[in-house]
Structure formats: structure tokens, C-alpha cells
Amino acid sequence: MDVVIPKSIPCQFDKGGWSPCAKPSTNGWCSKHEKAKCLSCGKQATRSCDAQMGGLCCGAHLCDKCQHGRDNKHVMASVYAEEQREEREKRETGHESERMLAERGIPLGLPKHLKELLAGNRAGYELMTCYALEIKHGLWGFFPATRKDTKMIAIVSDKALIFRIWRSLEPLNSQLIRSEYMGNRSLGVVYPMAVIDVDKEQSRPLKLFSVDEVEALFQADPAPFEWARGLIGAEVSKGQFERLIESAAREQGIVN
């Protein structure tokens, strides 16, 4: 006697994507993906986010409209469209939106890049050496230490202070960055120095943290800084972490 095989529909999750499901189902959704919700809006998830993060795909569940936006956050279509508009304006005119500046802790009304600063009134600005931190890795990208839950890079002009910040961070293979800036202490901003005009136009203002600001942050939170997100790996033991910091401190003449 013939057996009637029930008809099935392949699960449509990530259909056409990098990791399609295609499991047999009765309604186009397998039992796992039928319950999957978009990380951004909460609606039915239809795909895996394919944005690249440190050499790997993000993989978050998304609907057809939501996207991987700025700062590795998943956003709705309207927010993504506005972010893309701001990025186009920045590329075409060099102008950064108020939101972009606020994310980096930069006040409005400043020269948009180093070239504009050097061509105008430099009153209050000085050439200074500042310090920051970054994760050491073999991939493309810059992953600095930042103020927690922000995009403000931890840049200070006090050499001892950067080591206090370093010791408060998660143990990762990392290094000290010593760079020259044109900075304004009263405004709390610095522009990375550059030699050629093209690089000067890419040198955007960054926040300069004062000693008092950092002290206040540590009073409110024992770990107010974190590594920029998006990189997987670079872990070291606490002992290795302490040794690499001590080695850098000796090179910089910092004595505990």
C-alpha cells in the first residue's frame, strides 16, 4: 500500500542569506525560527544579521526592515535611513551632525577638522602629547578604550592617569598609544596632528578627558571605561595583563 508523504514547506528564515534554515515545516517556519523575534523591533525575525564584526558575522535575529546601525546597535528602518543620510553628508561636505558630535563628547561650533583649525583662529589651542589605549590584534580596525556605553575614546594628557584607566579595564592584549595633538584644555578637545592636507581633513575633534573628569568617573563607578565592542578574542590572563601594563609603565617612567 502506498504511503502518502505530507507536503512540507522549507523554513524561510534567512532565505537567500548566508545561513538559510530550509528545515521542513507546515507553514514556512520551523519550530525554532517561528518563535524568533527581531532584536530591534520585536517583530517576527526573518534573517540573521550579516554585518561584519571583527572578522565574524554579527548573527543577530532581524526582521526584513531593521538593520545593523552605528556603534553595533540594531535599529529600525527609519533610524537606519537617518544614519545613512548623516554619513553621506559627512562624506560629501565634511559636516558632522549634532548627534555624531555628541556621541564623541564634542561641543557644537568647533572647526570640523584640523585643516580648518590651523587655517583659522587657534587661540586657546596648543600642541600637546596625549595618551590612549587600544586592543592589540591582527585584524583590520581600531578598538580603543572608551568611556563606558559611549564612543568617547579615553584620551588624557596626564601620563599616570592613562595607567589608572588601563588597570581598570578587562584583561585583554592591549597597548599604550602616545600621539601628538593640537588641543584646547578649556574646551576639552584635541585634534590628532597630521602632515598632509588629506589627513588634516580626516583629523576630527576628539574629547580630551581632564584629571578631574576621570576622578569623578571613578568615584561614581570603579570601572567607568571599557574596550570598544566588536572584536572577539585578545583575552589574556590577569597576570599577563598586569605584566604588560607594568612593562609599559617602566618604559614611560611611571613608578607605582
ZATI-414301 format. One record per atom (N, C-alpha, C): residue in one letter; x, y, z. Coordinates in steps of 0.02 Angstrom, whole numbers, plus 32768, in hexadecimal, padded with zeros to 4 digits. Example, Ala and Ser with C-alpha at 12.3 -4.5 7.8 and 13.67 -1.06 7.14 Angstrom:
A82947EE48186 A82677F1F8186 A82947F5B8186 S82827F908162 S82AC7FCB8165 S82858002818A 
This chain:
M802A7FC48000 M800080008000 M802C803E8000 D801B806C7FD3 D804380A97FCE D803C80D4800D V807380F7801E V807381258057 V8071816C803C V804381938055 V803E81D98041 V806B8203806C I809E8221804F I80CD824B8073 I80AF8292807A P80AA82AB80B7 P808D82EE80C0 P80B88323809C K809683548080 K80BA838B8060 K80D983B78096 S811383D18086 S813583FE80B6 S814E843B8091 I815A846F80B7 I817584AE809C I81B784BC80BF P81EC84C9809A P822D84D880BA P8227851780E6 C824785158120 C82488550814C C826885898126 Q824885C48126 Q825F85FC80FF Q829086298125 F82A386168163 F82D186408188 F831486458163 D832A86828159 D836986928137 D836B867780F0 K8331867180D0 K832D865B808B K8354868C8060 G83848674803B G83AE86A08012 G83E786BF8038 G83ED86B08079 G842386CB80A2 G845E869C80A5 W848C86AA80D4 W84C9868280D9 W84BF864180FF S8485863B8123 S847985FE8149 S842F85EC8148 P841485D9810D P83CC85C9810A P83BB858A8132 C8380858A8150 C836B85518178 C83508518814C A83198524812A A82FB84F580FA A82E384B38118 K82DB84B0815A K82BF84738178 K8277846A8162 P8260842D8159 P821A84228146 P81EA843D817C S81B5845D8165 S818384778194 S813F84758173 T810C8483819B T80C884848180 T80B384C98168 N80D684FE8181 N80C285438171 N80FA8570815C G81358554814D G816D857E8139 G819A85938171 W818A857B81AE W81B4858C81E8 W81BF854D8211 C81FD853C821F C820A8503824A C81FA85168292 S81F984E682BF S81E584F38304 S821485258326 K825485248313 K828485538330 K827A859A8317 H827685A382D6 H827385E682BA H822D860582BB E81FB85DB82C6 E81B785F682CC E81B286248308 K81DA8617833B K81D8863F8379 K820E8675837B A823886798347 A826F86A98347 A825586F0833D K826C871E8366 K825787648363 K82908791834E C827F87C5832A C82B087F78314 C82CF88198351 L8310881D8354 L8333883B838D L832488858393 S831188A5835B S830488ED835C S82BC88FE836C C828C88E48346 C824688F9834D C821A88C5836E G823288878375 G820A88538396 G81DA882E8369 K81D7883F8329 K81AB881B82FA K81CB87D982E6 Q81A887B382BC Q81C2877382A5 Q8206877C8283 A82388757829B A827A8759827D A82798730823D T8298874A8209 T829A872781C9 T82E0871781B1 R8313873181D3 R8357872781BB R838A873281F2 S83C7871D81E4 S8400872A8210 S8425876781F7 C843887948225 C845F87CF8212 C84A287B981F7 D84B487D181BA D84F387BC819B D852987F281A0 A8520882481CC A8553885881D5 A8593883981F0 Q85CC885181D9 Q860C883781EE Q862188578230 M8637882D8260 M864E884482A1 M868F882082B2 G86C7884382A9 G8707882582B9 G871587E68291 G870087E48253 G870C87AA8228 G86D68775822B L86A4877E8255 L866C874F825A L862B8772824A C85F8874B8237 C85B68767822B C85928773826D C856B87A78271 C854787B882AE C8518877F82C3 G84EA876B8296 G84BF873282A4 G8480874182CB A8474878082DE A843887908305 A83F9878582DB H83C2877282FB H8382876982D8 H836487AD82C7 L835187B68287 L833487F48270 L82F887E68244 C82CB8817823E C82958812820D C82AE882C81CA D828288318198 D829888478156 D82AD88908154 K829388B98182 K829F8901817E K82D6891B81AD C82DD88FE81E7 C830F89188217 C835689078200 Q8385892F8216 Q83C9892A81FD Q83FC89308235 H8439891C8224 H847389258250 H848A896D8248 G84818996827C G849089DD8276 G84D289F08294 R84D88A3082A6 R85158A4B82C2 R85248A2B8306 D85638A278316 D85798A108359 D856089CA8367 N855989A18333 N8544895A833A N85008952835B K84D589848353 K8491897E836D K8461896F8334 H842D894A8342 H83FB893A830F H83C1896A8314 V83AE898782DB V837E89BE82DB V834889B382A8 M831189D882B1 M82D989D38282 M82EA89F78241 A82C389EB820D A82D28A0581CB A82D88A5181C9 S82AC8A7481ED S82AD8ABE81ED S82ED8AD9820B V83048AB98241 V83428ACF8262 V837E8AC08235 Y837D8A868216 Y83B38A7381E9 Y83B88AA481AE A83808AB88193 A837F8AE7815B A839D8B2A8170 E838E8B4181AC E83AA8B8081C5 E83F58B7981D0 E840B8B4181EB E84538B3681F4 E84778B3781B1 Q845A8B18817F Q847A8B17813D Q847C8B5D811E R84488B85812A R84478BCA8111 R847F8BF28131 E84878BE98173 E84BD8C0D8197 E85018BF8817D E850A8BB88170 E854A8BA08157 E85598BBC8111 R85268BC080E6 R85308BDD80A3 R85438C2680A8 E85218C4A80D4 E85308C9180DD E85788C9B80F5 K858D8C708122 K85D28C74813C K86048C688105 R85F88C3580DA R86258C2680A3 R86288C5E8070 E85EE8C7B8061 E85E98CAD802C E85FE8CF38041 T85F08D058080 T85FD8D4A8096 T862E8D5080D0 G863B8D1880F1 G86668D19812C G86408D2D816B H86018D3F8164 H85D98D54819E H85C08D1881C5 E85C98D1A8207 E85AF8CE68233 E85708CFE8255 S853F8CD2825B S85008CE5827B S850B8CF182C6 E84DA8D1282E4 E84DD8D1F832C E84E18CDD8352 R84BE8CAA833A R84C08C69835B R85058C498357 M85258C4E831D M85688C328316 M85998C538347 L85958C96834B L85C18CBA8378 L85B38CA883C1 A85748CA583D3 A85618C958418 A85798C50842C E85788C2183FD E85908BDD840C E85D98BDD8421 R86008C0C8407 R86478C108418 R86558C44844D G86208C648468 G86298C95849D G86448CD78484 I86358CEA8446 I864F8D268427 I86198D5C8424 P86278D99843C P85F68DCF8438 P85ED8DE883F0 L85B68E0983E4 L85A88E2583A2 L85D48E638396 G85DD8E748356 G85FE8EB28344 G86498EAF833E L86678E758344 L86B08E70833E L86C48E6682F5 P87048E7482E4 P871B8E6382A0 P870F8E198292 K86F78E098256 K86E28DC58249 K871D8D948242 H87588DAE8233 H87938D838230 H87D28DAD823B L880B8D8B823F L884B8DAC824E L885D8DE1821B K88518DD481DB K88628E0581A7 K883D8E4681B2 E87FD8E4281C4 E87D78E7E81D0 E87EF8EA2820F L88028E7C8242 L881C8E9A827F L885D8EC08272 L888C8EA1824E L88CD8EC08242 L88C78EFD8215 A88948F0081EB A888B8F3881BE A88678F7381DF G884C8F68821B G88258F9C823D G88458FB4827D N881A8FC982AB N88318FE382EC N88428FA9831B R88828FA4832E R88988F6D8359 R88A08F8383A1 A88828FBA83B5 A88888FD183FA A886C8F9C8429 G88928F8D845D G887E8F5B848E G88958F15847E Y88B18F0A8441 Y88C98EC9842D Y89148EC58435 E892D8E8A8443 E89748E7E844C E89868E388433 L89C58E308420 L89DD8DEE840C L89EA8DC6844C M89CE8D8A8452 M89D58D62848E M89DC8D18847E T89FD8CF584AB T8A028CAC84A8 T89CA8C8F84D3 C89A58C6084B6 C896F8C4084DC C89758BF484D6 Y894E8BD28500 Y89538B898504 Y890F8B6984FE A890D8B2F84DE A88D08B0784D7 A88E58ABE84DA L88B48A9284D4 L88C08A4A84D7 L889B8A26849F E88B689F08487 E889489C88454 E88A3897E845C I887589558443 I887E890C8443 I88B088FA840C K88DF88CE841B K890E88B583E9 K88EF887883C8 H88ED88778386 H88D188408361 H88EC8840831A G88E0880B82F5 G88F9880782B1 G88C58815827C L888E88338290 L885788418261 L8855888B824F W882A889B821F W882088E0820B W87F08901823D G8801893C8254 G87D589608280 G87F9897C82BD F87DB89AE82DB F87F689D08315 F87C589C7834E F87DC89A88384 F87B1899983BD F87D089B883FC P87C089F78409 P87DF8A1A8442 P87B88A108483 A87D68A2784B9 A87B18A2C84F8 A87848A6A84F4 T87468A63850A T87168A9A8506 T86F28AA28549 R86D48ADC8552 R86A98AE3858D R866E8AB38584 K865B8A9285B9 K86288A5E85B6 K85E88A768596 D85CE8A4D8568 D858E8A5A8546 D858F8A99851B T85CA8AAE8504 T85D08AE784D8 T86038AD884A1 K860D8B088473 K86418B028440 K867A8B32844F M867E8B4A848E M86B28B7A84A1 M86F28B5484B1 I87248B5B8486 I87648B3A8491 I87858B5784D0 A87A38B2C84F9 A87C48B428536 A88078B618524 I88078BA28518 I88448BC88507 I88538BF88540 V888F8BF5855B V88A38C218592 V88E98C3B8584 S88F98C7485A2 S893C8C90859B S89688C7F85D6 D894B8C63860B D896F8C508647 D89878C07863F K89C88BFE863D K89E48BBB8630 K89D18B888665 A89D38B9B86A4 A89C38B6D86DA A89798B5986D8 L894F8B8786C2 L89078B7B86C2 L88F38B448691 I89168B408658 I89048B0D8627 I89118AC78643 F89438AC18670 F89508A80868D F891B8A6D86C1 R88FF8A9E86E3 R88C88A8F8710 R888C8A7586E8 I887E8A9586AF I88488A7D8684 I88578A37866B W88948A2B8655 W88A889EB8639 W889C89B3866B R88B089BE86A9 R88AA898A86DC R8861897A86ED S883489A886DE S87ED899C86EE S87C8897586B9 L87EA89688680 L87C889498647 L87CA88FD864A E87A088DE8620 E87A088968619 E87E4887F85FF P88008849861A P884288328603 P8841881B85BA L885B8845858E L886388348547 L88A988478531 N88C2882784FD N8902883984E1 N88FD887F84C4 S891F88AE84E1 S891488F484D0 S8955891B84D4 Q8952895A84BE Q898F898284BE Q897F89CC84C7 L89B189F084DD L89AD8A3984E6 L89BA8A5C84A4 I89938A908497 I899D8AB9845B I89B28AFE8471 R89EB8B15845A R8A058B588469 R8A048B808428 S89DE8BB78426 S89D68BDD83E8 S89D78C2883F5 E89E58C4D83BF E89E58C9583C3 E89A28CB183AB Y898A8CE383CE Y894A8D0183BF Y894F8D4E83C2 M89228D6F839F M89158DB583AB M88D78DB783D7 G88DF8DD08415 G88A98DCA8445 G88988E0B8468 N885C8E0C8483 N88438E4484AB N882B8E2884ED R884F8E358523 R883F8E188564 R87FD8E32857F S87EF8E728575 S87B18E8F8591 S87748E74856E L87798E64852D L87428E478508 L87408DFB850F G87788DDE8523 G877C8D958529 G877A8D7284E7 V879E8D8C84B6 V87A08D6D8473 V87E78D6A8459 V87F48D38842F V88358D32840D V882A8D1D83C5 Y88578D338399 Y88588D1E8353 Y88998CF98346 P88978CBA8330 P88D58C958320 P88FD8CBB82EC M893E8CC282F9 M89698CE582C9 M89738CBB828B A89798CDD8252 A89838CBC8211 A89B18CE781E7 V89D18CC881B6 V8A038CEB818D V89E58D06814D I89C28CDC8127 I89A88CF180E6 I89608D0880EC D894A8D3180BD D89078D4F80C1 D88CF8D1B80C2 V88D78CE5809C V88A28CB2809A V88978C9680E1 D88CE8C878104 D88C88C6C8148 D88AE8CA18178 K88BF8CE1816C K88A68D168197 K885A8D1C8192 E883F8D0E8158 E87F78D11814F E87D48CD58170 Q87F98C9F817D Q87DE8C65819F Q87E88C6981EB S880E8C9A8201 S881C8CA28248 S87E38CC6826B R87B58CA18287 R87798CBC82A7 R87858CCA82F1 P87608CF9830F P87698D068356 P87548CCA8381 L877B8CBD83B5 L876E8C8883E5 L876D8CA5842B K874A8C848457 K87458C9C849C K87878C9184C1 L879C8CC384E7 L87D58CBD8514 L87BA8CBB855B F87C78C84857E F87B08C7D85C3 F87E28C9E85F2 S87C88CC8861E S87F38CE88650 S87FC8CB9868B V882C8CC986B6 V88378CA186F2 V87F98CA2871E D87DB8CDD8726 D879F8CE38751 D87658CBA8736 E875D8CB986F3 E87278C9186D5 E87318C4786E3 V876E8C2F86D9 V877C8BE986E4 V87738BD6872D E878B8C01875A E87838BF487A1 E87398BEF87B3 A87108C1B8799 A86C88C1A87A7 A86A88BDA878C L86BF8BC38751 L86A48B858735 L86B58B498761 F86F38B48877A F87078B1087A5 F86E38B1287E9 Q86D28B4D8801 Q86AD8B51883F Q86668B358837 A864A8B3D87FC A86068B2487EF A86058ADB87DA D863D8AC187BF D863E8A7D87A4 D86878A6587A7 P86948A2B87C6 P86D98A1387C9 P86F689FF8785 A86CB89F68754 A86E289E58710 A86BC8A0E86DD P86CA8A5086D7 P86A38A7C86AB P86B78A788662 F86EB8A528651 F87018A4C860C F86FD8A0285F6 E86F989F885B5 E86F589B58599 E871789B48554 W87248978853B W873F897284F8 W8707897984C5 A87168999848D A86E589A08457 A86CE895B8442 R868E89558435 R867189138426 R8679890283DC G867488C183CE G867688AA8389 G86AF887B8379 L86DE887283A8 L87168844839C L8710880983CB I871787CD83AF I8715879083D7 I875C877583DD G87708765841A G87B3874C8425 G87DF877F844A A882087758447 A885387A08467 A8855879984B3 E8833876484CE E8833875B8516 E88798746852E V888B87608568 V88C8874B858A V88B7873F85D4 S88E2871D85F7 S88D68712863E S88E187548664 K88C6875786A0 K88CF879486C9 K891987A186D6 G893F876A86E1 G8986877286EC G89AA878E86AF Q899A87748674 Q89B9878E8636 Q89A687D7862B F896887E78639 F8950882B8632 F8977885B865F E897F8847869D E89A4887286CC E89ED887A86B8 R8A0A8844869D R8A5188488688 R8A5B8876864C L8A2C8874861C L8A35889F85E1 L8A2B88E985F4 I89FE88F68625 I89F5893A863D I8A3389528662 E8A4F8927868D E8A8B893986B2 E8AC589478684 S8ACB891E864F S8B018928861F S8AFB896C85FD A8ABD897D85E8 A8AB289BE85C8 A8ABD89F785F9 A8AAA89ED8638 A8AB58A21866B A8AFF8A2F8675 R8B2789FB8676 R8B708A05867E R8B8C8A2B8643 E8B758A1B8606 E8B8D8A3E85CB E8B7C8A8885CD Q8B438A9885EC Q8B2C8ADD85F0 Q8B458B01862F G8B6B8ADD8658 G8B858AFC8694 G8B528B0586CB I8B1D8ADC86CB I8AE98ADF86FD I8AFA8AAF8736 V8AFD8AC88773 V8B0E8A9F87AD V8AD08A9B87D9 N8ABC8A5D87EA N8A828A538816 N8A918A6B885C 
